[in-house]
Amino acid sequence: MISKSNSTRLLLSPVLSLLLALMLPPAGHGQSRWDKPATDLATRIAEILGPGQAQLTLFNRSSIPASELAPIRRLLEQALRAHGVQPAGTESANQIRVTLSETDHQRLWVAEIIEGSQTQYAMLPFDREGTTPTQHEAGILLTRKVLWTSADAAPSPILAALETPNGLILLEKEAIAIETITPTGWHEEKRVELSRHSIQSRDPRGMLIPSPDGFTAFTANIQCEGKLVSPADWTLHCRESDDPWPVNSSILSPDLPSDRTPLRAFYNPARNFFTGVLTPSPAPNLQADMPPFYSIVALPGPRLLLGSIDGKLQLLDGNNLRPVSGTRDWGSDFAAIRSGCGSSTQVLASTSGEAENDSLRAYELPAQEAVPASAPLEFDGTVTALATVPDGTSVLAIIRKSATEWEVDRVAALCP
């Protein structure tokens, strides 16, 4: 026989259990795996921005499911408020653009903090469990700045670009244009037509090399010399030429003596590639017969990385050309950059194929393998040409946004 007190205890136990279940947080939900990354990133943002208002925008370029984006945003907003940063609407002049990205080995959250004309970055690399790794484990962040976009009147295809103190030199398929930036926008200062000199190929290419008082342009069978006579007066002289093109930079490969004649390669104007003949020899310990190629860069070592016309990526190290693995997704154009991250020098390569939207990615080449060192940097268009700037710290990318619209971007690398 059950006593009254025991009966009451038994009847109340389910009720008490239900009340306790409602009052206590569900197991495993007291703290999500995004709490620490969101708090850490908000702290870094607040250190840059300080107290105030800012519009927060979230972009997902990772494998995090869409269902988790709203909780991540709430965590970021809460952590920002704790530091005196109040999320605001479009009326705010300050913007915080957070991109959730990842590499093959870790996650990388990047905050682009915009205050008027100033843009700064805060980066948070962390592993899949939410632990922030040490500095040497962190990935490289590729950033881009749009320098120029084509106006309503579409130019011919842009083959190369070169920055000047107050504008850009643009090498088009049939002309050289000198663009100057003014308070009201871009202004075409000078234009020289090349069509009467040019041998047309299926896929024309070009190169712009700075000189002490101007630049040298190479395309098809044409070489042009541009000289800056005064701040607003350029002289341009073009001639037919089959001279080899310069294809290396001692800035990116200090092992190549700076007092040597720049490495040059002969270009086939009837096609769109280099013949494989180099002049002079790259270095005393760098000798080999080269196949025809599309692109070549000099790397520390010294080493030469070339993309041959059969689609293979090869590394000239000493007297041997060896294949490079990990390059299946590379396009035919690539460039080197001196970032100071990792091994200090990386190769930026676009994706292969004719995708509507392209991307760039940084790679390390510790031996005969290309190892991804950054998340892909997405573009609204196709990357058609890459060139390292004279100081080696960034790359100019030519973007074909449509058949009638072109863009020039500067791409740089940041270390977390």
LOKOL-297061 format. One record per residue (C-alpha): x, y, z; residue number from 1. Coordinates in steps of 0.1 Angstrom, whole numbers, plus 5000, padded with zeros to 4 digits. Example, Ala and Ser with C-alpha at 12.3 -4.5 7.8 and 13.67 -1.06 7.14 Angstrom:
// LOKOL-297061
<site xx="5123" yy="4955" zz="5078" k="1"/>
<site xx="5137" yy="4989" zz="5071" k="2"/>
END
This chain:
// LOKOL-297061
<site xx="5000" yy="5000" zz="5000" k="1"/>
<site xx="5014" yy="5034" zz="4990" k="2"/>
<site xx="5012" yy="5062" zz="5016" k="3"/>
<site xx="4997" yy="5095" zz="5008" k="4"/>
<site xx="5029" yy="5113" zz="5010" k="5"/>
<site xx="5047" yy="5089" zz="4987" k="6"/>
<site xx="5018" yy="5091" zz="4962" k="7"/>
<site xx="5020" yy="5129" zz="4962" k="8"/>
<site xx="5057" yy="5127" zz="4956" k="9"/>
<site xx="5053" yy="5104" zz="4927" k="10"/>
<site xx="5026" yy="5125" zz="4911" k="11"/>
<site xx="5046" yy="5157" zz="4914" k="12"/>
<site xx="5078" yy="5143" zz="4901" k="13"/>
<site xx="5068" yy="5145" zz="4864" k="14"/>
<site xx="5056" yy="5181" zz="4869" k="15"/>
<site xx="5088" yy="5191" zz="4886" k="16"/>
<site xx="5108" yy="5175" zz="4859" k="17"/>
<site xx="5089" yy="5194" zz="4832" k="18"/>
<site xx="5094" yy="5227" zz="4850" k="19"/>
<site xx="5131" yy="5221" zz="4855" k="20"/>
<site xx="5134" yy="5212" zz="4818" k="21"/>
<site xx="5118" yy="5245" zz="4808" k="22"/>
<site xx="5139" yy="5265" zz="4832" k="23"/>
<site xx="5173" yy="5250" zz="4823" k="24"/>
<site xx="5189" yy="5255" zz="4789" k="25"/>
<site xx="5191" yy="5224" zz="4767" k="26"/>
<site xx="5223" yy="5204" zz="4769" k="27"/>
<site xx="5249" yy="5216" zz="4744" k="28"/>
<site xx="5232" yy="5249" zz="4737" k="29"/>
<site xx="5246" yy="5270" zz="4765" k="30"/>
<site xx="5274" yy="5282" zz="4742" k="31"/>
<site xx="5277" yy="5276" zz="4705" k="32"/>
<site xx="5309" yy="5269" zz="4687" k="33"/>
<site xx="5306" yy="5304" zz="4671" k="34"/>
<site xx="5307" yy="5323" zz="4704" k="35"/>
<site xx="5344" yy="5326" zz="4708" k="36"/>
<site xx="5352" yy="5334" zz="4671" k="37"/>
<site xx="5324" yy="5361" zz="4671" k="38"/>
<site xx="5337" yy="5376" zz="4703" k="39"/>
<site xx="5373" yy="5376" zz="4692" k="40"/>
<site xx="5365" yy="5392" zz="4658" k="41"/>
<site xx="5342" yy="5418" zz="4674" k="42"/>
<site xx="5371" yy="5427" zz="4698" k="43"/>
<site xx="5395" yy="5433" zz="4668" k="44"/>
<site xx="5369" yy="5453" zz="4650" k="45"/>
<site xx="5362" yy="5475" zz="4680" k="46"/>
<site xx="5400" yy="5481" zz="4685" k="47"/>
<site xx="5400" yy="5496" zz="4650" k="48"/>
<site xx="5366" yy="5514" zz="4648" k="49"/>
<site xx="5362" yy="5525" zz="4684" k="50"/>
<site xx="5327" yy="5533" zz="4700" k="51"/>
<site xx="5301" yy="5545" zz="4676" k="52"/>
<site xx="5276" yy="5532" zz="4649" k="53"/>
<site xx="5283" yy="5511" zz="4619" k="54"/>
<site xx="5263" yy="5491" zz="4593" k="55"/>
<site xx="5270" yy="5454" zz="4596" k="56"/>
<site xx="5269" yy="5432" zz="4565" k="57"/>
<site xx="5276" yy="5394" zz="4565" k="58"/>
<site xx="5288" yy="5374" zz="4535" k="59"/>
<site xx="5292" yy="5337" zz="4535" k="60"/>
<site xx="5320" yy="5322" zz="4513" k="61"/>
<site xx="5324" yy="5291" zz="4534" k="62"/>
<site xx="5307" yy="5258" zz="4540" k="63"/>
<site xx="5288" yy="5271" zz="4570" k="64"/>
<site xx="5251" yy="5263" zz="4563" k="65"/>
<site xx="5227" yy="5292" zz="4558" k="66"/>
<site xx="5207" yy="5283" zz="4589" k="67"/>
<site xx="5237" yy="5293" zz="4611" k="68"/>
<site xx="5242" yy="5327" zz="4596" k="69"/>
<site xx="5215" yy="5345" zz="4616" k="70"/>
<site xx="5229" yy="5332" zz="4650" k="71"/>
<site xx="5264" yy="5342" zz="4639" k="72"/>
<site xx="5251" yy="5377" zz="4631" k="73"/>
<site xx="5234" yy="5380" zz="4665" k="74"/>
<site xx="5266" yy="5369" zz="4683" k="75"/>
<site xx="5286" yy="5395" zz="4664" k="76"/>
<site xx="5260" yy="5422" zz="4671" k="77"/>
<site xx="5260" yy="5414" zz="4708" k="78"/>
<site xx="5298" yy="5413" zz="4711" k="79"/>
<site xx="5301" yy="5446" zz="4692" k="80"/>
<site xx="5275" yy="5463" zz="4715" k="81"/>
<site xx="5296" yy="5451" zz="4745" k="82"/>
<site xx="5325" yy="5472" zz="4730" k="83"/>
<site xx="5303" yy="5502" zz="4724" k="84"/>
<site xx="5298" yy="5496" zz="4686" k="85"/>
<site xx="5261" yy="5499" zz="4678" k="86"/>
<site xx="5249" yy="5481" zz="4646" k="87"/>
<site xx="5230" yy="5507" zz="4625" k="88"/>
<site xx="5211" yy="5509" zz="4592" k="89"/>
<site xx="5222" yy="5523" zz="4558" k="90"/>
<site xx="5222" yy="5558" zz="4572" k="91"/>
<site xx="5255" yy="5551" zz="4590" k="92"/>
<site xx="5287" yy="5564" zz="4573" k="93"/>
<site xx="5307" yy="5535" zz="4588" k="94"/>
<site xx="5305" yy="5500" zz="4575" k="95"/>
<site xx="5316" yy="5466" zz="4587" k="96"/>
<site xx="5316" yy="5439" zz="4561" k="97"/>
<site xx="5323" yy="5405" zz="4575" k="98"/>
<site xx="5331" yy="5377" zz="4551" k="99"/>
<site xx="5331" yy="5341" zz="4564" k="100"/>
<site xx="5356" yy="5322" zz="4543" k="101"/>
<site xx="5378" yy="5291" zz="4547" k="102"/>
<site xx="5409" yy="5273" zz="4534" k="103"/>
<site xx="5414" yy="5236" zz="4531" k="104"/>
<site xx="5426" yy="5235" zz="4567" k="105"/>
<site xx="5409" yy="5262" zz="4587" k="106"/>
<site xx="5382" yy="5289" zz="4588" k="107"/>
<site xx="5391" yy="5326" zz="4582" k="108"/>
<site xx="5367" yy="5354" zz="4591" k="109"/>
<site xx="5375" yy="5388" zz="4577" k="110"/>
<site xx="5361" yy="5422" zz="4586" k="111"/>
<site xx="5364" yy="5451" zz="4562" k="112"/>
<site xx="5360" yy="5482" zz="4583" k="113"/>
<site xx="5352" yy="5513" zz="4562" k="114"/>
<site xx="5353" yy="5548" zz="4578" k="115"/>
<site xx="5348" yy="5574" zz="4550" k="116"/>
<site xx="5376" yy="5569" zz="4525" k="117"/>
<site xx="5397" yy="5547" zz="4549" k="118"/>
<site xx="5394" yy="5509" zz="4548" k="119"/>
<site xx="5411" yy="5487" zz="4574" k="120"/>
<site xx="5409" yy="5449" zz="4579" k="121"/>
<site xx="5405" yy="5426" zz="4609" k="122"/>
<site xx="5412" yy="5389" zz="4604" k="123"/>
<site xx="5405" yy="5359" zz="4625" k="124"/>
<site xx="5418" yy="5325" zz="4615" k="125"/>
<site xx="5406" yy="5295" zz="4636" k="126"/>
<site xx="5403" yy="5258" zz="4633" k="127"/>
<site xx="5371" yy="5238" zz="4628" k="128"/>
<site xx="5365" yy="5236" zz="4665" k="129"/>
<site xx="5367" yy="5273" zz="4671" k="130"/>
<site xx="5402" yy="5276" zz="4685" k="131"/>
<site xx="5424" yy="5304" zz="4672" k="132"/>
<site xx="5456" yy="5290" zz="4658" k="133"/>
<site xx="5491" yy="5304" zz="4662" k="134"/>
<site xx="5504" yy="5330" zz="4637" k="135"/>
<site xx="5523" yy="5305" zz="4615" k="136"/>
<site xx="5491" yy="5285" zz="4610" k="137"/>
<site xx="5471" yy="5314" zz="4597" k="138"/>
<site xx="5462" yy="5318" zz="4561" k="139"/>
<site xx="5469" yy="5347" zz="4538" k="140"/>
<site xx="5441" yy="5372" zz="4530" k="141"/>
<site xx="5438" yy="5385" zz="4494" k="142"/>
<site xx="5422" yy="5419" zz="4491" k="143"/>
<site xx="5414" yy="5439" zz="4460" k="144"/>
<site xx="5408" yy="5475" zz="4451" k="145"/>
<site xx="5390" yy="5486" zz="4419" k="146"/>
<site xx="5412" yy="5512" zz="4402" k="147"/>
<site xx="5394" yy="5517" zz="4369" k="148"/>
<site xx="5363" yy="5506" zz="4351" k="149"/>
<site xx="5354" yy="5512" zz="4314" k="150"/>
<site xx="5330" yy="5540" zz="4306" k="151"/>
<site xx="5298" yy="5537" zz="4286" k="152"/>
<site xx="5318" yy="5537" zz="4254" k="153"/>
<site xx="5334" yy="5503" zz="4255" k="154"/>
<site xx="5371" yy="5502" zz="4247" k="155"/>
<site xx="5388" yy="5474" zz="4228" k="156"/>
<site xx="5400" yy="5446" zz="4250" k="157"/>
<site xx="5424" yy="5456" zz="4278" k="158"/>
<site xx="5457" yy="5437" zz="4275" k="159"/>
<site xx="5478" yy="5453" zz="4303" k="160"/>
<site xx="5478" yy="5482" zz="4328" k="161"/>
<site xx="5504" yy="5502" zz="4347" k="162"/>
<site xx="5498" yy="5527" zz="4375" k="163"/>
<site xx="5512" yy="5562" zz="4373" k="164"/>
<site xx="5513" yy="5588" zz="4401" k="165"/>
<site xx="5481" yy="5603" zz="4389" k="166"/>
<site xx="5464" yy="5576" zz="4368" k="167"/>
<site xx="5468" yy="5546" zz="4346" k="168"/>
<site xx="5484" yy="5535" zz="4314" k="169"/>
<site xx="5461" yy="5511" zz="4295" k="170"/>
<site xx="5473" yy="5489" zz="4267" k="171"/>
<site xx="5444" yy="5480" zz="4246" k="172"/>
<site xx="5442" yy="5457" zz="4216" k="173"/>
<site xx="5445" yy="5485" zz="4191" k="174"/>
<site xx="5456" yy="5515" zz="4212" k="175"/>
<site xx="5475" yy="5529" zz="4242" k="176"/>
<site xx="5454" yy="5552" zz="4264" k="177"/>
<site xx="5467" yy="5574" zz="4292" k="178"/>
<site xx="5440" yy="5579" zz="4319" k="179"/>
<site xx="5442" yy="5605" zz="4346" k="180"/>
<site xx="5420" yy="5606" zz="4377" k="181"/>
<site xx="5403" yy="5639" zz="4384" k="182"/>
<site xx="5379" yy="5651" zz="4411" k="183"/>
<site xx="5350" yy="5644" zz="4387" k="184"/>
<site xx="5363" yy="5609" zz="4376" k="185"/>
<site xx="5386" yy="5594" zz="4350" k="186"/>
<site xx="5398" yy="5615" zz="4320" k="187"/>
<site xx="5415" yy="5602" zz="4289" k="188"/>
<site xx="5445" yy="5624" zz="4285" k="189"/>
<site xx="5461" yy="5608" zz="4254" k="190"/>
<site xx="5455" yy="5580" zz="4230" k="191"/>
<site xx="5477" yy="5565" zz="4203" k="192"/>
<site xx="5463" yy="5540" zz="4178" k="193"/>
<site xx="5483" yy="5508" zz="4171" k="194"/>
<site xx="5462" yy="5491" zz="4144" k="195"/>
<site xx="5484" yy="5501" zz="4115" k="196"/>
<site xx="5514" yy="5484" zz="4131" k="197"/>
<site xx="5497" yy="5454" zz="4147" k="198"/>
<site xx="5497" yy="5417" zz="4136" k="199"/>
<site xx="5464" yy="5404" zz="4149" k="200"/>
<site xx="5463" yy="5370" zz="4167" k="201"/>
<site xx="5435" yy="5349" zz="4181" k="202"/>
<site xx="5442" yy="5360" zz="4217" k="203"/>
<site xx="5464" yy="5391" zz="4217" k="204"/>
<site xx="5486" yy="5398" zz="4247" k="205"/>
<site xx="5506" yy="5427" zz="4260" k="206"/>
<site xx="5530" yy="5440" zz="4286" k="207"/>
<site xx="5537" yy="5474" zz="4302" k="208"/>
<site xx="5571" yy="5479" zz="4318" k="209"/>
<site xx="5579" yy="5511" zz="4338" k="210"/>
<site xx="5610" yy="5531" zz="4329" k="211"/>
<site xx="5627" yy="5560" zz="4348" k="212"/>
<site xx="5608" yy="5587" zz="4329" k="213"/>
<site xx="5578" yy="5567" zz="4315" k="214"/>
<site xx="5571" yy="5532" zz="4302" k="215"/>
<site xx="5577" yy="5507" zz="4275" k="216"/>
<site xx="5548" yy="5488" zz="4259" k="217"/>
<site xx="5550" yy="5454" zz="4241" k="218"/>
<site xx="5523" yy="5438" zz="4220" k="219"/>
<site xx="5523" yy="5416" zz="4189" k="220"/>
<site xx="5551" yy="5431" zz="4167" k="221"/>
<site xx="5550" yy="5465" zz="4183" k="222"/>
<site xx="5571" yy="5483" zz="4209" k="223"/>
<site xx="5562" yy="5518" zz="4222" k="224"/>
<site xx="5581" yy="5542" zz="4244" k="225"/>
<site xx="5562" yy="5566" zz="4265" k="226"/>
<site xx="5579" yy="5596" zz="4282" k="227"/>
<site xx="5564" yy="5621" zz="4307" k="228"/>
<site xx="5576" yy="5655" zz="4295" k="229"/>
<site xx="5555" yy="5674" zz="4321" k="230"/>
<site xx="5528" yy="5665" zz="4346" k="231"/>
<site xx="5502" yy="5667" zz="4318" k="232"/>
<site xx="5523" yy="5660" zz="4287" k="233"/>
<site xx="5531" yy="5625" zz="4275" k="234"/>
<site xx="5550" yy="5617" zz="4243" k="235"/>
<site xx="5544" yy="5583" zz="4227" k="236"/>
<site xx="5565" yy="5567" zz="4199" k="237"/>
<site xx="5557" yy="5533" zz="4185" k="238"/>
<site xx="5576" yy="5511" zz="4160" k="239"/>
<site xx="5575" yy="5476" zz="4146" k="240"/>
<site xx="5597" yy="5453" zz="4166" k="241"/>
<site xx="5605" yy="5417" zz="4171" k="242"/>
<site xx="5627" yy="5424" zz="4202" k="243"/>
<site xx="5622" yy="5399" zz="4231" k="244"/>
<site xx="5600" yy="5409" zz="4260" k="245"/>
<site xx="5612" yy="5412" zz="4296" k="246"/>
<site xx="5597" yy="5385" zz="4317" k="247"/>
<site xx="5613" yy="5385" zz="4352" k="248"/>
<site xx="5618" yy="5408" zz="4382" k="249"/>
<site xx="5649" yy="5408" zz="4404" k="250"/>
<site xx="5626" yy="5422" zz="4431" k="251"/>
<site xx="5608" yy="5389" zz="4435" k="252"/>
<site xx="5639" yy="5368" zz="4430" k="253"/>
<site xx="5669" yy="5384" zz="4448" k="254"/>
<site xx="5690" yy="5354" zz="4438" k="255"/>
<site xx="5690" yy="5368" zz="4402" k="256"/>
<site xx="5718" yy="5395" zz="4402" k="257"/>
<site xx="5703" yy="5430" zz="4398" k="258"/>
<site xx="5732" yy="5440" zz="4376" k="259"/>
<site xx="5724" yy="5414" zz="4350" k="260"/>
<site xx="5705" yy="5422" zz="4318" k="261"/>
<site xx="5667" yy="5415" zz="4325" k="262"/>
<site xx="5656" yy="5381" zz="4314" k="263"/>
<site xx="5637" yy="5383" zz="4281" k="264"/>
<site xx="5617" yy="5359" zz="4260" k="265"/>
<site xx="5608" yy="5359" zz="4223" k="266"/>
<site xx="5571" yy="5363" zz="4216" k="267"/>
<site xx="5553" yy="5347" zz="4186" k="268"/>
<site xx="5532" yy="5376" zz="4173" k="269"/>
<site xx="5511" yy="5353" zz="4150" k="270"/>
<site xx="5500" yy="5332" zz="4180" k="271"/>
<site xx="5497" yy="5341" zz="4217" k="272"/>
<site xx="5527" yy="5325" zz="4234" k="273"/>
<site xx="5565" yy="5328" zz="4239" k="274"/>
<site xx="5587" yy="5305" zz="4218" k="275"/>
<site xx="5608" yy="5292" zz="4248" k="276"/>
<site xx="5640" yy="5310" zz="4237" k="277"/>
<site xx="5653" yy="5331" zz="4266" k="278"/>
<site xx="5681" yy="5357" zz="4265" k="279"/>
<site xx="5704" yy="5360" zz="4283" k="280"/>
<site xx="5708" yy="5328" zz="4303" k="281"/>
<site xx="5688" yy="5333" zz="4335" k="282"/>
<site xx="5717" yy="5326" zz="4359" k="283"/>
<site xx="5749" yy="5304" zz="4359" k="284"/>
<site xx="5731" yy="5276" zz="4378" k="285"/>
<site xx="5699" yy="5279" zz="4359" k="286"/>
<site xx="5702" yy="5262" zz="4325" k="287"/>
<site xx="5677" yy="5242" zz="4305" k="288"/>
<site xx="5659" yy="5239" zz="4271" k="289"/>
<site xx="5626" yy="5257" zz="4276" k="290"/>
<site xx="5593" yy="5246" zz="4258" k="291"/>
<site xx="5569" yy="5273" zz="4244" k="292"/>
<site xx="5550" yy="5289" zz="4272" k="293"/>
<site xx="5523" yy="5314" zz="4281" k="294"/>
<site xx="5535" yy="5327" zz="4314" k="295"/>
<site xx="5568" yy="5327" zz="4334" k="296"/>
<site xx="5578" yy="5342" zz="4368" k="297"/>
<site xx="5611" yy="5343" zz="4386" k="298"/>
<site xx="5611" yy="5330" zz="4422" k="299"/>
<site xx="5637" yy="5329" zz="4450" k="300"/>
<site xx="5661" yy="5301" zz="4447" k="301"/>
<site xx="5666" yy="5311" zz="4419" k="302"/>
<site xx="5638" yy="5292" zz="4402" k="303"/>
<site xx="5616" yy="5298" zz="4372" k="304"/>
<site xx="5579" yy="5288" zz="4371" k="305"/>
<site xx="5564" yy="5285" zz="4336" k="306"/>
<site xx="5530" yy="5275" zz="4322" k="307"/>
<site xx="5537" yy="5257" zz="4289" k="308"/>
<site xx="5513" yy="5257" zz="4260" k="309"/>
<site xx="5503" yy="5220" zz="4267" k="310"/>
<site xx="5488" yy="5231" zz="4300" k="311"/>
<site xx="5516" yy="5218" zz="4322" k="312"/>
<site xx="5531" yy="5239" zz="4350" k="313"/>
<site xx="5568" yy="5233" zz="4354" k="314"/>
<site xx="5596" yy="5245" zz="4377" k="315"/>
<site xx="5631" yy="5252" zz="4364" k="316"/>
<site xx="5654" yy="5246" zz="4394" k="317"/>
<site xx="5690" yy="5241" zz="4384" k="318"/>
<site xx="5693" yy="5223" zz="4351" k="319"/>
<site xx="5660" yy="5204" zz="4352" k="320"/>
<site xx="5624" yy="5212" zz="4344" k="321"/>
<site xx="5601" yy="5193" zz="4367" k="322"/>
<site xx="5563" yy="5192" zz="4368" k="323"/>
<site xx="5545" yy="5210" zz="4396" k="324"/>
<site xx="5516" yy="5192" zz="4412" k="325"/>
<site xx="5485" yy="5209" zz="4427" k="326"/>
<site xx="5479" yy="5231" zz="4397" k="327"/>
<site xx="5451" yy="5213" zz="4379" k="328"/>
<site xx="5427" yy="5243" zz="4385" k="329"/>
<site xx="5451" yy="5270" zz="4374" k="330"/>
<site xx="5445" yy="5292" zz="4344" k="331"/>
<site xx="5472" yy="5300" zz="4318" k="332"/>
<site xx="5482" yy="5334" zz="4335" k="333"/>
<site xx="5497" yy="5338" zz="4369" k="334"/>
<site xx="5520" yy="5363" zz="4387" k="335"/>
<site xx="5542" yy="5364" zz="4418" k="336"/>
<site xx="5538" yy="5386" zz="4448" k="337"/>
<site xx="5561" yy="5395" zz="4477" k="338"/>
<site xx="5537" yy="5396" zz="4507" k="339"/>
<site xx="5560" yy="5390" zz="4537" k="340"/>
<site xx="5536" yy="5362" zz="4547" k="341"/>
<site xx="5547" yy="5326" zz="4550" k="342"/>
<site xx="5577" yy="5321" zz="4528" k="343"/>
<site xx="5575" yy="5358" zz="4518" k="344"/>
<site xx="5568" yy="5351" zz="4481" k="345"/>
<site xx="5536" yy="5335" zz="4467" k="346"/>
<site xx="5522" yy="5329" zz="4433" k="347"/>
<site xx="5487" yy="5342" zz="4424" k="348"/>
<site xx="5468" yy="5321" zz="4399" k="349"/>
<site xx="5433" yy="5324" zz="4384" k="350"/>
<site xx="5410" yy="5294" zz="4380" k="351"/>
<site xx="5410" yy="5275" zz="4347" k="352"/>
<site xx="5383" yy="5274" zz="4322" k="353"/>
<site xx="5358" yy="5300" zz="4309" k="354"/>
<site xx="5336" yy="5304" zz="4340" k="355"/>
<site xx="5314" yy="5334" zz="4341" k="356"/>
<site xx="5329" yy="5345" zz="4374" k="357"/>
<site xx="5366" yy="5339" zz="4381" k="358"/>
<site xx="5388" yy="5339" zz="4413" k="359"/>
<site xx="5424" yy="5344" zz="4423" k="360"/>
<site xx="5442" yy="5323" zz="4449" k="361"/>
<site xx="5476" yy="5325" zz="4465" k="362"/>
<site xx="5499" yy="5295" zz="4465" k="363"/>
<site xx="5532" yy="5285" zz="4482" k="364"/>
<site xx="5557" yy="5265" zz="4462" k="365"/>
<site xx="5579" yy="5248" zz="4489" k="366"/>
<site xx="5592" yy="5222" zz="4464" k="367"/>
<site xx="5574" yy="5208" zz="4433" k="368"/>
<site xx="5539" yy="5212" zz="4448" k="369"/>
<site xx="5516" yy="5242" zz="4448" k="370"/>
<site xx="5500" yy="5245" zz="4482" k="371"/>
<site xx="5470" yy="5268" zz="4487" k="372"/>
<site xx="5479" yy="5297" zz="4510" k="373"/>
<site xx="5447" yy="5317" zz="4509" k="374"/>
<site xx="5410" yy="5314" zz="4503" k="375"/>
<site xx="5398" yy="5322" zz="4467" k="376"/>
<site xx="5392" yy="5359" zz="4460" k="377"/>
<site xx="5361" yy="5361" zz="4439" k="378"/>
<site xx="5356" yy="5385" zz="4409" k="379"/>
<site xx="5325" yy="5395" zz="4391" k="380"/>
<site xx="5340" yy="5386" zz="4357" k="381"/>
<site xx="5369" yy="5367" zz="4342" k="382"/>
<site xx="5406" yy="5374" zz="4350" k="383"/>
<site xx="5423" yy="5379" zz="4316" k="384"/>
<site xx="5457" yy="5391" zz="4326" k="385"/>
<site xx="5479" yy="5395" zz="4357" k="386"/>
<site xx="5511" yy="5415" zz="4362" k="387"/>
<site xx="5532" yy="5422" zz="4393" k="388"/>
<site xx="5536" yy="5459" zz="4401" k="389"/>
<site xx="5572" yy="5473" zz="4401" k="390"/>
<site xx="5578" yy="5470" zz="4439" k="391"/>
<site xx="5565" yy="5434" zz="4439" k="392"/>
<site xx="5539" yy="5439" zz="4467" k="393"/>
<site xx="5507" yy="5436" zz="4447" k="394"/>
<site xx="5494" yy="5425" zz="4413" k="395"/>
<site xx="5473" yy="5443" zz="4388" k="396"/>
<site xx="5444" yy="5422" zz="4374" k="397"/>
<site xx="5425" yy="5428" zz="4342" k="398"/>
<site xx="5389" yy="5417" zz="4346" k="399"/>
<site xx="5365" yy="5412" zz="4317" k="400"/>
<site xx="5331" yy="5418" zz="4332" k="401"/>
<site xx="5312" yy="5415" zz="4299" k="402"/>
<site xx="5319" yy="5419" zz="4262" k="403"/>
<site xx="5317" yy="5457" zz="4266" k="404"/>
<site xx="5329" yy="5462" zz="4302" k="405"/>
<site xx="5364" yy="5460" zz="4316" k="406"/>
<site xx="5380" yy="5466" zz="4350" k="407"/>
<site xx="5415" yy="5470" zz="4365" k="408"/>
<site xx="5419" yy="5459" zz="4401" k="409"/>
<site xx="5449" yy="5460" zz="4424" k="410"/>
<site xx="5453" yy="5427" zz="4444" k="411"/>
<site xx="5474" yy="5426" zz="4476" k="412"/>
<site xx="5480" yy="5400" zz="4503" k="413"/>
<site xx="5476" yy="5406" zz="4541" k="414"/>
<site xx="5490" yy="5384" zz="4569" k="415"/>
<site xx="5466" yy="5376" zz="4597" k="416"/>
END
